[in-house]
Amino acid sequence: MSKVWRYGDHVDTDVIIPARYLNISDFNELAEHAMEDSKENLTVNFAANVKLGDIVVAGKNFGCGSSREHAPIVLKVKGVKCIIADSFARIFYRNAINIGLPVLEIGTDVEKIEAGDELDMDMAKGEIKIVNKNITIKTKPLPEFIQKIADCGGLINYLKGEQ
Amino acid sequence: MGMTMTEKILARHAGRDSVSAGDLLVSQVDLVLANDITGPPAINEFEKIGRPVFDKNKIALVPDHFSPCKDIKAATMCKTMRDFARAHEIKNYFEVGRMGIEHTLLPDSGLVAPGEIVIGADSHTCTYGAVNALSTGMGSTDIGCAMASGTSWFKVPAAIKVELTGKLPRFVKGKDVILTLIGMIGVDGARYQSLEFCGDGVAELEMADRFTICNMAIEAGAKNGIFPVDDKTIAYLKGRVDREWQDVEPDADAVYERVVTIELDKLVPVVAYPHLPENTHPATEGRDIKIDQVVVGSCTNGRLEDLAQAAEVLKGRKVHPSVRCIIIPATQEIYKEAMKLGYIDTFIDAGAAVSTPTCGPCLGGYMGILAAGERAVSTTNRNFRGRMGHVDSEVYLASPYTAAASAVTGYITSPEEVMK
């Protein structure tokens, strides 16, 4: 069962990983600053409390702004299993797929998921079950080409497989 | 079915007669870019592939974000990129003292021509649409892969036609056009789409305005922004680009998701309030907002024309005693030209600091970081929470005219107020 970390609309990559830390090359060290500038961090510190297998759920345009791949990387390093949002900014979406972090765009269905909800994911079936509410959300499959990259665990593995 | 400018460029590079929105394709690219933040992870990914670079003349590496290096960690990252550039004989590696802010430096150095595809590990790579290129930002893995393959995968974007009519009033510039547009359509209004600029108003915009407008296409969520080629484009390219190019125009029956019209005559100087670039307000409404810092520069507004606006306002005036004003020419060439034209004297006489090219303050890197509770008016591109420093600081985005006028008064000020 995965715990939900809930965020709003237009969460930008400066909030996900502030540029003042981008001189840190070690991703484990960098990940200690994940979500540091979010308003939600004033209440509960994400990096200190997130657990392996937790899920980030957000509103519209998640990951807008800078192209820094460090943003999906720090979430992945922190153990985030997948990100579910109403919609994603395109560079973040692409980066997440490329590094093998699953991203699910589910439109306004995202409003059914609240902070603290417990989710059961069936990626193969494309189902998100909100266990404590007994609600099941169906997701749309990824385009075949993108699914292949995701299945390989990212773009590098995909390219290696092609050679 | 007709094609947009972006579709035509993608079709040509993918070796296809036509493409339409939603198609996924693999396409050749003409230039691959990375900087000192995104370069080292891209190099790391590149090395996993175990192939040589696809073309040492078609990779550009620019240390501009934390460079001249702000600390040991930044210096280590720059060294990684420098060592890579030397080992692979990368022609377009730009060292400190010869570099500039990437998105001004590359087109000014003739590295981008109409109809070309440029991908860069920096979201503001979309700037080069001003010269009719299809350019877009990606992450480090994509760029690492492209350094090996010379290709990338693309989803053909749907397009929004932005019809520009009329002529800009005095003191209203490209920055006001793009901030107004983002205010109209929102920060995700063009998400995964192309912003295609057209209409009789295009001819009235200088190249500097077009670069600023395309630069901030990403701030509306767009994949790219693009202008057609006209006499002004050709005048700009002359002496910079000596290879042949094939520019593109949209077909009369090109398909657009929607049309947005902007009457340039009706625009006023605007400011985007924290914490989203869509929060635009007329600059005249900002009298109650006292400021601590002004920054003129960045890939958005560090061109000679931008410095000229700031100099016009600051000539014979002083930066307000409670304001720090930092002015950063985008390239060494621009810096030198600004010196010749007397702008640098004007800035220093007014009490402003002038710096060698760097992205520094725009992303809260260094060279002008804000403390808690401080406010800046900045010609940069983002006003997200904590973007320029402390998470409780604020950034207000504006044109160089408006930023300079605000530096003089100490509060958000429309340029007309100072220049009357």
Interface residues (C-beta under 8 A of the other chain):
Chain A: H10 D12 D14 V15 P18 A19 R20 L22 N23 I24 S25 E36 D37 S38 K39 K60 N61 C64 G65 S66 S67 R68 E69 H70 S87 A89 R90 I91 R94 N95 N98 I99 P143 F145 I146 G154 L155 I156 L159 K160
Chain B: L24 I37 T38 P40 P41 E45 K48 I49 H65 F66 K70 D71 K73 A74 T76 M77 G120 A121 D122 S123 T125 G137 M138 G139 S140 T141 D142 G144 C145 A148 S149 W153 V187 D188 R191 Y192 I218 G221 K223 L276 L363 G364 G365 I369 R382 F384 R385 G386 R387 G389 V391
